[in-house]
Amino acid sequence: MVITETLLTQFQENPLNWFLSAFLVYTIYSYLTPPPFSFPVYKHPETIVFRDYTPKELIEYDGRTLDTKIYLGVCGKVYDVSKGRNFYGPDGMYGNFAGRDASRGLAKNSFDLEVLTPIDQSLDTLEDLTEEEINNLNEWHGLFASKYGYVGNLVNNPT
Ligand code: HEM
């Protein structure tokens, strides 16, 4: 009782105390309750290091598991075709090209795995392609270059 009376007297004597009390209550309230809004946190976009890939390294990017990227080689360049997982994933129509140098298959419009150079052999020089096949390949290459990220170059396995 005595404390309450003393407080009331002090508040009446100096109205600033009302303001200070309100401020104190507001500060405690803000600490105890979650903020009404929060600033969005922006994640840095994923970074991909541009580098060389040998056929044996490229095969690691055949997208066999969901958390791995899918890369495809064409005309000596490597493209990240992960966003086309429907095409190049394990169940995709063009899954045979995932993690491989797809150049010869694209040039010849062939899905056959035998058309692609085995990964332990030297890179396909494509020297025997006909003019029509080269044109075909260049058209496919144009599609990859316009649609997918260029992430590296194809190089031979070390000898
Ligand atoms: C049976 C005949 C074929 C059918 C019905 C067919 C169908 C399709 C369809 C519907 C698309 C998607 C087009 C789009 O909306 O972007 C596509 C894309 C594609 N096709 Fe075929 N296709 C056939 C043959 C081939 C052959 C023989 C090859 C080469 C070996 C090939 C390679 C591709 C590639 C590389 C893409 C681009 C996928 C991408 O955008 O990443 N297709 N095809």
Residues whose N, C-alpha, C, O or C-beta is under 5 A from the ligand:
A	BS01	HEM	G84 F87 G105 L106 N109 S110 F111
